[in-house]
Amino acid sequence: MRVLVIGNGAREHALAWKLKQSPKVKEVYCAPGNGGMGRVGTCVPIDASNIVELADFAEKLSIGLTVVGPELALILGVVDEFEKRGLPIFGASRAAAEIEGSKAFSKRFMETHAIPTARYSVCSSITEAEAKVKSGEFGYPVVLKADGLAGGKGVIIAADEKEAHEGITRIMGERAFGNAGDRLVIEEFLVGEEVSFMVLADGKRILPLASAQDYKRVYDADQGPNTGGMGSFSPSRLLNAESSRLIFEGVVQPTLKGLADDGRRFTGVLYVGIMLTTQGPKVLEFNARLGDPETQSIIARLDTDLAELLLAAVGGRLDQVKISWRKEVSLSVVLASPGYPVAVKTGQLIEGLEEAEKVEGVTIFHAGTALRDGKLYTSGGRVLTVTATAPSLAAARDQAYRAASLIRYEGMHYRKDIGAAYEAGPSA
């Protein structure tokens, strides 16, 4: 069959790469794709936000399965458009995806369905937000979140009143994240360790994916602003059988049941960002799709036919498939453009990829790259994800960073501490 992958990031490249390996898949198309995805499929110049044009393309080529990567397409209703035409598509409906599209909706949903999360308040104006912060209800540090989609960058952790004022001004006054800042969610700061927990859902059944940990801050030692993600590794060193059970039974199951009860039946990937606190697991955020860069690390370990898995989810047959994982550890390092995530500079020539790809166990997934006259240039904030798979976390780190050191472009930067704190620990 023919498969269409919607999106142009490293997550989508990883999905296309894995789907291409399936004996069920004859051709892979990527819309719009990037400078590296043309190596595993055919890139077509349709933006992920053009949902009608995407459906027209899938209809014309009799696409057997469409896989949605980015959140914007889901929020705009691409799944609803495809299903209206009887086209097989893997992803959440517009109504179900609101759990990611609006943090205010998400917090109220959790409150209604007794899902553990941080205390919060939703503010619709700068005056209201300033008063709420100054009231001392949440103390410091305090978490400020733009309500809508902000590419993973709409969260500010303010250490004091001055930083809170600056954060509120940036989100609601300067509109740093556009319309996403129409409302502001203020949350208490949770203390603990953060993990990513993702599951496949077919509307009735749930199939957990491998665990992962990601790194949101741009600089080493979790310094600097939040980003869409600067690295990850799988499996997580923080989860064990008991904590996984608590998350599955206390968060995932009631979330999917609550969505179904509210008329928002969920099919696709539910991503839960979890803080492991002394009071138990608490939800930091929900996504209605695979995480990035966690996907790159997880996909590298998947030992099951991805096309078969996703078709089972679309067809409501998750009980008929089994999922298996390679025993190895995978680790991903994101290479970013100068200025990321604030003032990104692009257009730099990328060199050294051929040498980097020769490092044992390494696969390089493209994100912000563009191919011009046979040469690759940077075209976005996150440029490449270097993913390595090895028998141990230490070996995966060594291979990933050895490959990253061979890649060159002006202003390139990446975190040097992905997985470093966990090298000596046992796998979870």
C-alpha positions as a Markdown table, in Angstrom:
| # | Residue | x | y | z |
|---|---|---|---|---|
| 1 | Met | 0.0 | 0.0 | 0.0 |
| 2 | Arg | 0.9 | 3.7 | -0.2 |
| 3 | Val | 1.5 | 5.6 | 3.0 |
| 4 | Leu | 1.3 | 9.4 | 3.6 |
| 5 | Val | 3.2 | 11.0 | 6.5 |
| 6 | Ile | 2.0 | 14.5 | 7.3 |
| 7 | Gly | 4.7 | 16.8 | 8.7 |
| 8 | Asn | 8.3 | 18.0 | 8.2 |
| 9 | Gly | 10.1 | 17.3 | 11.5 |
| 10 | Ala | 12.5 | 14.7 | 12.8 |
| 11 | Arg | 9.5 | 12.9 | 14.3 |
| 12 | Glu | 7.9 | 12.5 | 10.9 |
| 13 | His | 11.2 | 11.5 | 9.4 |
| 14 | Ala | 11.5 | 8.7 | 12.0 |
| 15 | Leu | 8.0 | 7.6 | 11.3 |
| 16 | Ala | 8.6 | 7.5 | 7.5 |
| 17 | Trp | 11.9 | 5.7 | 8.0 |
| 18 | Lys | 10.2 | 3.0 | 10.1 |
| 19 | Leu | 7.1 | 2.7 | 7.8 |
| 20 | Lys | 9.4 | 2.2 | 4.8 |
| 21 | Gln | 10.7 | -1.0 | 6.4 |
| 22 | Ser | 7.3 | -2.6 | 6.5 |
| 23 | Pro | 6.6 | -5.3 | 3.9 |
| 24 | Lys | 3.1 | -3.9 | 3.7 |
| 25 | Val | 4.3 | -0.5 | 2.4 |
| 26 | Lys | 5.1 | 0.0 | -1.2 |
| 27 | Glu | 5.5 | 3.8 | -1.4 |
| 28 | Val | 5.9 | 6.5 | 1.2 |
| 29 | Tyr | 4.9 | 10.1 | 0.6 |
| 30 | Cys | 5.8 | 13.0 | 3.0 |
| 31 | Ala | 3.8 | 16.3 | 3.1 |
| 32 | Pro | 5.6 | 18.6 | 3.0 |
| 33 | Gly | 8.7 | 16.7 | 4.2 |
| 34 | Asn | 12.2 | 18.1 | 4.5 |
| 35 | Gly | 15.7 | 17.9 | 3.1 |
| 36 | Gly | 16.3 | 14.4 | 4.4 |
| 37 | Met | 12.9 | 12.7 | 4.1 |
| 38 | Gly | 13.3 | 12.4 | 0.3 |
| 39 | Arg | 15.7 | 9.6 | 1.0 |
| 40 | Val | 12.8 | 7.4 | 2.3 |
| 41 | Gly | 9.9 | 8.7 | 0.4 |
| 42 | Thr | 8.5 | 11.3 | -2.1 |
| 43 | Cys | 8.1 | 14.8 | -0.7 |
| 44 | Val | 5.0 | 16.6 | -1.9 |
| 45 | Pro | 4.7 | 20.4 | -1.4 |
| 46 | Ile | 1.5 | 20.4 | 0.7 |
| 47 | Asp | 1.6 | 22.2 | 4.1 |
| 48 | Ala | 0.4 | 20.2 | 7.1 |
| 49 | Ser | -2.2 | 22.9 | 7.7 |
| 50 | Asn | -3.9 | 22.5 | 4.3 |
| 51 | Ile | -6.2 | 19.7 | 5.4 |
| 52 | Val | -8.5 | 19.7 | 2.3 |
| 53 | Glu | -5.5 | 19.6 | -0.1 |
| 54 | Leu | -4.0 | 16.7 | 1.9 |
| 55 | Ala | -7.3 | 14.8 | 1.7 |
| 56 | Asp | -7.5 | 15.4 | -2.0 |
| 57 | Phe | -4.0 | 14.1 | -2.5 |
| 58 | Ala | -4.7 | 11.0 | -0.4 |
| 59 | Glu | -8.0 | 10.4 | -2.3 |
| 60 | Lys | -6.3 | 10.8 | -5.7 |
| 61 | Leu | -3.4 | 8.4 | -5.0 |
| 62 | Ser | -5.6 | 5.9 | -3.0 |
| 63 | Ile | -3.4 | 6.2 | 0.1 |
| 64 | Gly | -3.8 | 3.2 | 2.3 |
| 65 | Leu | -2.8 | 4.9 | 5.5 |
| 66 | Thr | -2.1 | 8.5 | 6.5 |
| 67 | Val | -0.1 | 9.2 | 9.7 |
| 68 | Val | -0.4 | 12.6 | 11.3 |
| 69 | Gly | 2.7 | 13.9 | 13.0 |
| 70 | Pro | 2.2 | 17.6 | 14.0 |
| 71 | Glu | -0.4 | 18.9 | 16.5 |
| 72 | Leu | -1.6 | 21.7 | 14.3 |
| 73 | Ala | -3.1 | 19.4 | 11.6 |
| 74 | Leu | -5.0 | 17.5 | 14.3 |
| 75 | Ile | -6.3 | 20.7 | 15.9 |
| 76 | Leu | -7.5 | 21.9 | 12.5 |
| 77 | Gly | -9.4 | 18.7 | 12.0 |
| 78 | Val | -7.4 | 16.7 | 9.4 |
| 79 | Val | -8.6 | 13.4 | 10.8 |
| 80 | Asp | -12.3 | 14.6 | 10.6 |
| 81 | Glu | -11.8 | 15.6 | 6.9 |
| 82 | Phe | -10.2 | 12.2 | 6.0 |
| 83 | Glu | -12.7 | 10.1 | 7.9 |
| 84 | Lys | -15.6 | 12.1 | 6.2 |
| 85 | Arg | -14.2 | 10.8 | 2.9 |
| 86 | Gly | -13.6 | 7.2 | 4.2 |
| 87 | Leu | -9.8 | 7.6 | 4.0 |
| 88 | Pro | -7.8 | 5.6 | 6.6 |
| 89 | Ile | -5.9 | 8.0 | 8.9 |
| 90 | Phe | -4.0 | 7.6 | 12.2 |
| 91 | Gly | -4.6 | 10.4 | 14.6 |
| 92 | Ala | -7.0 | 12.1 | 17.0 |
| 93 | Ser | -10.1 | 13.9 | 16.0 |
| 94 | Arg | -10.4 | 17.6 | 16.3 |
| 95 | Ala | -12.6 | 17.3 | 19.5 |
| 96 | Ala | -10.2 | 14.7 | 21.1 |
| 97 | Ala | -7.2 | 16.8 | 20.2 |
| 98 | Glu | -8.5 | 19.8 | 22.2 |
| 99 | Ile | -6.8 | 18.1 | 25.2 |
| 100 | Glu | -3.6 | 19.4 | 23.7 |
| 101 | Gly | -4.9 | 22.4 | 21.8 |
| 102 | Ser | -6.1 | 24.2 | 25.0 |
| 103 | Lys | -4.3 | 24.0 | 28.3 |
| 104 | Ala | -7.3 | 25.6 | 30.0 |
| 105 | Phe | -9.6 | 22.9 | 28.6 |
| 106 | Ser | -7.0 | 20.3 | 29.6 |
| 107 | Lys | -6.8 | 21.5 | 33.2 |
| 108 | Arg | -10.6 | 21.8 | 33.6 |
| 109 | Phe | -11.0 | 18.3 | 32.1 |
| 110 | Met | -8.6 | 16.9 | 34.7 |
| 111 | Glu | -10.4 | 18.7 | 37.5 |
| 112 | Thr | -13.7 | 17.2 | 36.3 |
| 113 | His | -12.4 | 13.7 | 36.0 |
| 114 | Ala | -10.2 | 13.7 | 39.1 |
| 115 | Ile | -6.9 | 13.2 | 37.3 |
| 116 | Pro | -4.0 | 14.3 | 39.4 |
| 117 | Thr | -2.3 | 17.6 | 38.2 |
| 118 | Ala | -0.9 | 20.8 | 39.6 |
| 119 | Arg | -3.2 | 23.5 | 41.1 |
| 120 | Tyr | -4.0 | 26.1 | 38.5 |
| 121 | Ser | -5.9 | 29.3 | 37.5 |
| 122 | Val | -7.0 | 30.5 | 34.1 |
| 123 | Cys | -6.6 | 34.2 | 33.4 |
| 124 | Ser | -8.0 | 36.1 | 30.4 |
| 125 | Ser | -6.2 | 39.4 | 30.9 |
| 126 | Ile | -2.8 | 40.8 | 32.0 |
| 127 | Thr | -4.5 | 42.5 | 35.0 |
| 128 | Glu | -6.1 | 39.3 | 36.1 |
| 129 | Ala | -2.8 | 37.3 | 35.7 |
| 130 | Glu | -0.8 | 39.9 | 37.6 |
| 131 | Ala | -3.2 | 40.0 | 40.5 |
| 132 | Lys | -3.3 | 36.2 | 40.7 |
| 133 | Val | 0.5 | 35.9 | 40.8 |
| 134 | Lys | 0.8 | 38.8 | 43.4 |
| 135 | Ser | -1.8 | 37.1 | 45.6 |
| 136 | Gly | 0.8 | 34.5 | 46.6 |
| 137 | Glu | -1.6 | 31.6 | 46.0 |
| 138 | Phe | 1.0 | 29.7 | 44.0 |
| 139 | Gly | 4.2 | 31.0 | 45.5 |
| 140 | Tyr | 7.5 | 30.9 | 43.6 |
| 141 | Pro | 8.7 | 29.5 | 41.4 |
| 142 | Val | 5.4 | 29.7 | 39.5 |
| 143 | Val | 4.6 | 28.2 | 36.1 |
| 144 | Leu | 3.1 | 30.4 | 33.3 |
| 145 | Lys | 1.6 | 28.6 | 30.2 |
| 146 | Ala | 0.2 | 30.1 | 27.0 |
| 147 | Asp | -3.2 | 28.4 | 26.6 |
| 148 | Gly | -2.9 | 27.5 | 22.9 |
| 149 | Leu | -0.3 | 25.8 | 20.7 |
| 150 | Ala | 3.1 | 27.3 | 21.0 |
| 151 | Gly | 5.4 | 24.6 | 19.5 |
| 152 | Gly | 6.5 | 23.3 | 22.9 |
| 153 | Lys | 7.9 | 26.7 | 23.9 |
| 154 | Gly | 4.9 | 28.4 | 25.5 |
| 155 | Val | 5.9 | 27.6 | 29.1 |
| 156 | Ile | 7.8 | 30.0 | 31.4 |
| 157 | Ile | 9.0 | 29.1 | 34.9 |
| 158 | Ala | 9.2 | 32.4 | 36.9 |
| 159 | Ala | 11.5 | 32.4 | 39.9 |
| 160 | Asp | 10.2 | 35.6 | 41.4 |
| 161 | Glu | 7.7 | 38.5 | 40.9 |
| 162 | Lys | 9.9 | 40.3 | 38.5 |
| 163 | Glu | 10.2 | 37.2 | 36.2 |
| 164 | Ala | 6.5 | 36.5 | 36.5 |
| 165 | His | 5.7 | 40.1 | 35.4 |
| 166 | Glu | 8.1 | 39.7 | 32.4 |
| 167 | Gly | 6.6 | 36.3 | 31.6 |
| 168 | Ile | 3.0 | 37.6 | 31.6 |
| 169 | Thr | 4.0 | 40.5 | 29.5 |
| 170 | Arg | 5.8 | 38.3 | 27.0 |
| 171 | Ile | 2.9 | 35.9 | 26.6 |
| 172 | Met | -0.1 | 38.2 | 26.9 |
| 173 | Gly | 1.3 | 41.6 | 26.1 |
| 174 | Glu | 4.0 | 41.1 | 23.5 |
| 175 | Arg | 2.1 | 38.1 | 22.0 |
| 176 | Ala | 5.3 | 36.1 | 21.8 |
| 177 | Phe | 3.3 | 33.0 | 20.9 |
| 178 | Gly | 0.5 | 34.7 | 19.0 |
| 179 | Asn | -3.1 | 33.8 | 19.7 |
| 180 | Ala | -1.9 | 31.0 | 22.0 |
| 181 | Gly | -1.5 | 33.8 | 24.6 |
| 182 | Asp | -5.1 | 34.9 | 24.5 |
| 183 | Arg | -5.4 | 33.2 | 27.9 |
| 184 | Leu | -2.8 | 32.3 | 30.4 |
| 185 | Val | -2.8 | 29.2 | 32.7 |
| 186 | Ile | -0.9 | 29.8 | 36.0 |
| 187 | Glu | 0.2 | 26.7 | 37.8 |
| 188 | Glu | 1.9 | 25.7 | 41.0 |
| 189 | Phe | 5.5 | 24.5 | 40.4 |
| 190 | Leu | 5.8 | 20.7 | 40.9 |
| 191 | Val | 8.9 | 19.2 | 42.3 |
| 192 | Gly | 10.1 | 15.8 | 41.1 |
| 193 | Glu | 11.4 | 13.9 | 38.0 |
| 194 | Glu | 9.7 | 14.3 | 34.6 |
| 195 | Val | 8.9 | 11.4 | 32.3 |
| 196 | Ser | 7.1 | 10.9 | 29.0 |
| 197 | Phe | 4.4 | 8.2 | 28.9 |
| 198 | Met | 2.8 | 7.4 | 25.5 |
| 199 | Val | 0.1 | 5.0 | 24.5 |
| 200 | Leu | -1.7 | 3.9 | 21.4 |
| 201 | Ala | -5.5 | 4.0 | 21.6 |
| 202 | Asp | -8.1 | 2.7 | 19.2 |
| 203 | Gly | -11.1 | 4.2 | 20.9 |
| 204 | Lys | -11.6 | 1.3 | 23.2 |
| 205 | Arg | -8.3 | -0.4 | 23.8 |
| 206 | Ile | -4.9 | 0.9 | 25.0 |
| 207 | Leu | -1.4 | -0.3 | 24.2 |
| 208 | Pro | 1.5 | 1.4 | 26.0 |
| 209 | Leu | 4.6 | 2.4 | 24.1 |
| 210 | Ala | 8.2 | 2.2 | 25.4 |
| 211 | Ser | 9.0 | 4.8 | 28.0 |
| 212 | Ala | 11.3 | 7.7 | 27.4 |
| 213 | Gln | 12.8 | 10.8 | 29.1 |
| 214 | Asp | 13.3 | 14.1 | 27.3 |
| 215 | Tyr | 15.1 | 17.3 | 27.9 |
| 216 | Lys | 13.1 | 20.6 | 27.4 |
| 217 | Arg | 15.6 | 23.3 | 28.4 |
| 218 | Val | 18.0 | 24.6 | 25.7 |
| 219 | Tyr | 21.2 | 24.4 | 27.7 |
| 220 | Asp | 23.1 | 21.8 | 29.8 |
| 221 | Ala | 22.0 | 21.3 | 33.4 |
| 222 | Asp | 18.5 | 22.3 | 32.5 |
| 223 | Gln | 19.3 | 26.0 | 32.0 |
| 224 | Gly | 17.8 | 28.5 | 29.6 |
| 225 | Pro | 14.3 | 28.7 | 28.1 |
| 226 | Asn | 12.0 | 25.8 | 27.3 |
| 227 | Thr | 12.2 | 24.3 | 23.8 |
| 228 | Gly | 10.4 | 21.7 | 21.8 |
| 229 | Gly | 13.0 | 19.2 | 23.1 |
| 230 | Met | 16.8 | 19.0 | 22.9 |
| 231 | Gly | 17.2 | 15.3 | 23.4 |
| 232 | Ser | 15.8 | 12.0 | 24.8 |
| 233 | Phe | 16.6 | 8.5 | 25.6 |
| 234 | Ser | 14.6 | 5.2 | 26.0 |
| 235 | Pro | 13.8 | 3.4 | 28.1 |
| 236 | Ser | 13.3 | 5.8 | 31.0 |
| 237 | Arg | 15.5 | 5.2 | 34.1 |
| 238 | Leu | 12.7 | 6.7 | 36.4 |
| 239 | Leu | 9.9 | 4.3 | 35.7 |
| 240 | Asn | 9.4 | 0.9 | 37.2 |
| 241 | Ala | 6.5 | -1.5 | 37.1 |
| 242 | Glu | 4.7 | 0.1 | 40.0 |
| 243 | Ser | 5.0 | 3.7 | 38.8 |
| 244 | Ser | 4.0 | 2.7 | 35.3 |
| 245 | Arg | 0.9 | 1.0 | 36.7 |
| 246 | Leu | 0.0 | 4.1 | 38.7 |
| 247 | Ile | 0.3 | 6.3 | 35.6 |
| 248 | Phe | -1.7 | 3.8 | 33.5 |
| 249 | Glu | -4.5 | 3.2 | 36.0 |
| 250 | Gly | -4.6 | 6.7 | 37.6 |
| 251 | Val | -4.0 | 8.9 | 34.5 |
| 252 | Val | -4.2 | 7.2 | 31.1 |
| 253 | Gln | -7.4 | 5.0 | 31.7 |
| 254 | Pro | -9.5 | 7.8 | 33.3 |
| 255 | Thr | -8.3 | 10.3 | 30.7 |
| 256 | Leu | -9.4 | 8.1 | 27.7 |
| 257 | Lys | -12.6 | 7.1 | 29.5 |
| 258 | Gly | -13.4 | 10.7 | 30.4 |
| 259 | Leu | -12.8 | 11.8 | 26.7 |
| 260 | Ala | -15.2 | 9.0 | 25.5 |
| 261 | Asp | -17.8 | 10.0 | 28.1 |
| 262 | Asp | -17.6 | 13.6 | 26.9 |
| 263 | Gly | -18.2 | 12.6 | 23.3 |
| 264 | Arg | -14.5 | 12.9 | 22.3 |
| 265 | Arg | -13.5 | 9.3 | 21.7 |
| 266 | Phe | -9.8 | 9.1 | 21.3 |
| 267 | Thr | -7.9 | 7.3 | 18.6 |
| 268 | Gly | -4.2 | 7.8 | 18.0 |
| 269 | Val | -1.4 | 8.5 | 20.4 |
| 270 | Leu | -2.0 | 10.0 | 23.8 |
| 271 | Tyr | 1.2 | 11.5 | 25.3 |
| 272 | Val | 1.3 | 12.3 | 29.0 |
| 273 | Gly | 4.0 | 14.5 | 30.4 |
| 274 | Ile | 4.3 | 13.3 | 34.0 |
| 275 | Met | 6.0 | 14.7 | 37.1 |
| 276 | Leu | 6.8 | 12.0 | 39.6 |
| 277 | Thr | 6.2 | 13.8 | 42.9 |
| 278 | Thr | 6.3 | 12.6 | 46.5 |
| 279 | Gln | 2.5 | 12.6 | 46.3 |
| 280 | Gly | 2.5 | 10.3 | 43.2 |
| 281 | Pro | 2.4 | 10.9 | 39.5 |
| 282 | Lys | 0.9 | 14.3 | 38.4 |
| 283 | Val | 0.1 | 15.4 | 34.8 |
| 284 | Leu | 2.2 | 18.3 | 33.4 |
| 285 | Glu | 0.7 | 18.2 | 30.0 |
| 286 | Phe | -1.2 | 16.2 | 27.4 |
| 287 | Asn | -0.4 | 15.8 | 23.8 |
| 288 | Ala | -2.6 | 14.2 | 21.2 |
| 289 | Arg | 0.3 | 12.9 | 19.2 |
| 290 | Leu | 3.8 | 11.4 | 19.5 |
| 291 | Gly | 6.4 | 13.5 | 21.2 |
| 292 | Asp | 9.5 | 14.9 | 19.6 |
| 293 | Pro | 12.4 | 13.9 | 20.2 |
| 294 | Glu | 11.0 | 11.0 | 22.2 |
| 295 | Thr | 9.7 | 9.4 | 19.0 |
| 296 | Gln | 13.1 | 9.2 | 17.5 |
| 297 | Ser | 14.4 | 7.3 | 20.5 |
| 298 | Ile | 11.4 | 5.0 | 20.8 |
| 299 | Ile | 11.1 | 4.2 | 17.0 |
| 300 | Ala | 14.8 | 3.2 | 17.0 |
| 301 | Arg | 13.9 | 0.4 | 19.5 |
| 302 | Leu | 10.6 | -0.7 | 17.9 |
| 303 | Asp | 10.8 | -4.3 | 16.8 |
| 304 | Thr | 7.3 | -4.5 | 15.4 |
| 305 | Asp | 5.9 | -3.6 | 12.0 |
| 306 | Leu | 4.8 | 0.0 | 12.5 |
| 307 | Ala | 2.3 | 0.0 | 9.6 |
| 308 | Glu | 0.7 | -3.1 | 11.1 |
| 309 | Leu | 0.4 | -1.4 | 14.5 |
| 310 | Leu | -1.1 | 1.8 | 13.2 |
| 311 | Leu | -3.6 | 0.0 | 10.9 |
| 312 | Ala | -4.7 | -2.0 | 13.9 |
| 313 | Ala | -5.3 | 1.2 | 15.9 |
| 314 | Val | -7.2 | 2.8 | 13.0 |
| 315 | Gly | -9.3 | -0.4 | 12.6 |
| 316 | Gly | -10.1 | -0.8 | 16.3 |
| 317 | Arg | -8.0 | -4.0 | 16.4 |
| 318 | Leu | -5.3 | -3.2 | 19.0 |
| 319 | Asp | -6.3 | -6.4 | 20.8 |
| 320 | Gln | -5.1 | -8.4 | 17.8 |
| 321 | Val | -1.5 | -7.1 | 17.7 |
| 322 | Lys | 1.5 | -7.5 | 19.9 |
| 323 | Ile | 4.3 | -4.9 | 20.3 |
| 324 | Ser | 7.9 | -5.8 | 21.0 |
| 325 | Trp | 11.0 | -3.8 | 21.6 |
| 326 | Arg | 14.7 | -4.2 | 21.1 |
| 327 | Lys | 16.6 | -4.7 | 24.4 |
| 328 | Glu | 19.1 | -2.0 | 23.5 |
| 329 | Val | 19.0 | 1.6 | 24.7 |
| 330 | Ser | 18.6 | 4.5 | 22.3 |
| 331 | Leu | 19.6 | 8.1 | 22.8 |
| 332 | Ser | 18.9 | 11.1 | 20.7 |
| 333 | Val | 20.7 | 14.5 | 20.6 |
| 334 | Val | 19.0 | 17.4 | 18.9 |
| 335 | Leu | 21.3 | 19.8 | 16.9 |
| 336 | Ala | 19.8 | 23.3 | 16.8 |
| 337 | Ser | 20.3 | 26.5 | 14.8 |
| 338 | Pro | 22.0 | 29.6 | 16.3 |
| 339 | Gly | 19.5 | 31.6 | 18.4 |
| 340 | Tyr | 17.1 | 28.7 | 19.0 |
| 341 | Pro | 14.5 | 28.9 | 20.5 |
| 342 | Val | 14.2 | 32.7 | 20.6 |
| 343 | Ala | 15.7 | 34.3 | 17.5 |
| 344 | Val | 16.6 | 31.6 | 15.0 |
| 345 | Lys | 19.1 | 32.1 | 12.2 |
| 346 | Thr | 18.9 | 29.7 | 9.3 |
| 347 | Gly | 20.5 | 29.2 | 5.8 |
| 348 | Gln | 23.7 | 27.7 | 7.0 |
| 349 | Leu | 25.4 | 25.0 | 4.9 |
| 350 | Ile | 25.4 | 21.6 | 6.7 |
| 351 | Glu | 28.5 | 19.4 | 6.3 |
| 352 | Gly | 29.8 | 16.1 | 7.7 |
| 353 | Leu | 26.6 | 14.1 | 7.5 |
| 354 | Glu | 28.1 | 11.3 | 5.5 |
| 355 | Glu | 30.8 | 10.7 | 8.1 |
| 356 | Ala | 28.4 | 11.0 | 11.0 |
| 357 | Glu | 26.1 | 8.4 | 9.5 |
| 358 | Lys | 28.9 | 5.9 | 9.4 |
| 359 | Val | 29.2 | 5.8 | 13.2 |
| 360 | Glu | 27.9 | 2.4 | 14.4 |
| 361 | Gly | 24.3 | 2.3 | 15.5 |
| 362 | Val | 23.5 | 5.9 | 14.4 |
| 363 | Thr | 20.6 | 7.1 | 12.4 |
| 364 | Ile | 20.2 | 10.8 | 11.7 |
| 365 | Phe | 16.7 | 12.2 | 11.4 |
| 366 | His | 16.1 | 15.6 | 9.6 |
| 367 | Ala | 13.9 | 18.4 | 10.9 |
| 368 | Gly | 14.9 | 22.0 | 9.8 |
| 369 | Thr | 16.8 | 21.1 | 6.7 |
| 370 | Ala | 16.3 | 22.1 | 3.0 |
| 371 | Leu | 17.9 | 20.7 | -0.1 |
| 372 | Arg | 19.2 | 23.2 | -2.6 |
| 373 | Asp | 21.3 | 22.4 | -5.6 |
| 374 | Gly | 22.3 | 19.0 | -4.1 |
| 375 | Lys | 23.4 | 20.6 | -0.8 |
| 376 | Leu | 21.7 | 20.7 | 2.6 |
| 377 | Tyr | 21.0 | 23.9 | 4.5 |
| 378 | Thr | 19.4 | 24.7 | 7.8 |
| 379 | Ser | 15.8 | 25.9 | 7.6 |
| 380 | Gly | 14.5 | 25.7 | 11.1 |
| 381 | Gly | 15.2 | 25.9 | 14.8 |
| 382 | Arg | 15.8 | 22.2 | 15.4 |
| 383 | Val | 17.9 | 21.0 | 12.5 |
| 384 | Leu | 18.8 | 17.3 | 13.0 |
| 385 | Thr | 18.3 | 14.5 | 15.6 |
| 386 | Val | 21.2 | 12.2 | 16.0 |
| 387 | Thr | 19.9 | 8.9 | 17.3 |
| 388 | Ala | 22.1 | 6.0 | 18.5 |
| 389 | Thr | 21.2 | 2.5 | 19.6 |
| 390 | Ala | 23.5 | 0.4 | 21.7 |
| 391 | Pro | 23.6 | -2.2 | 24.4 |
| 392 | Ser | 24.0 | 0.4 | 27.2 |
| 393 | Leu | 23.2 | 4.0 | 27.8 |
| 394 | Ala | 26.9 | 4.9 | 28.0 |
| 395 | Ala | 27.6 | 3.3 | 24.6 |
| 396 | Ala | 24.6 | 5.0 | 23.0 |
| 397 | Arg | 25.7 | 8.4 | 24.4 |
| 398 | Asp | 29.2 | 7.8 | 23.1 |
| 399 | Gln | 28.0 | 6.9 | 19.6 |
| 400 | Ala | 25.5 | 9.8 | 19.4 |
| 401 | Tyr | 28.0 | 12.4 | 20.5 |
| 402 | Arg | 30.7 | 11.0 | 18.3 |
| 403 | Ala | 28.4 | 11.4 | 15.3 |
| 404 | Ala | 27.2 | 14.8 | 16.4 |
| 405 | Ser | 30.8 | 16.0 | 16.6 |
| 406 | Leu | 31.3 | 15.2 | 12.9 |
| 407 | Ile | 28.5 | 17.5 | 11.8 |
| 408 | Arg | 29.2 | 21.1 | 11.0 |
| 409 | Tyr | 27.3 | 24.3 | 10.3 |
| 410 | Glu | 27.7 | 27.8 | 11.5 |
| 411 | Gly | 26.3 | 28.4 | 15.0 |
| 412 | Met | 25.4 | 24.8 | 15.6 |
| 413 | His | 24.7 | 24.0 | 19.3 |
| 414 | Tyr | 23.4 | 21.1 | 21.2 |
| 415 | Arg | 23.2 | 19.8 | 24.8 |
| 416 | Lys | 26.2 | 17.8 | 25.9 |
| 417 | Asp | 24.5 | 16.1 | 28.9 |
| 418 | Ile | 21.7 | 14.0 | 27.4 |
| 419 | Gly | 21.5 | 10.9 | 29.5 |
| 420 | Ala | 24.7 | 11.7 | 31.5 |
| 421 | Ala | 23.2 | 11.6 | 34.9 |
| 422 | Tyr | 21.8 | 8.1 | 34.4 |
| 423 | Glu | 24.7 | 6.3 | 32.7 |
| 424 | Ala | 25.5 | 4.2 | 35.8 |
| 425 | Gly | 21.9 | 3.3 | 36.7 |
| 426 | Pro | 20.0 | 0.2 | 35.7 |
| 427 | Ser | 17.6 | 0.2 | 32.9 |
| 428 | Ala | 13.9 | 0.6 | 33.8 |
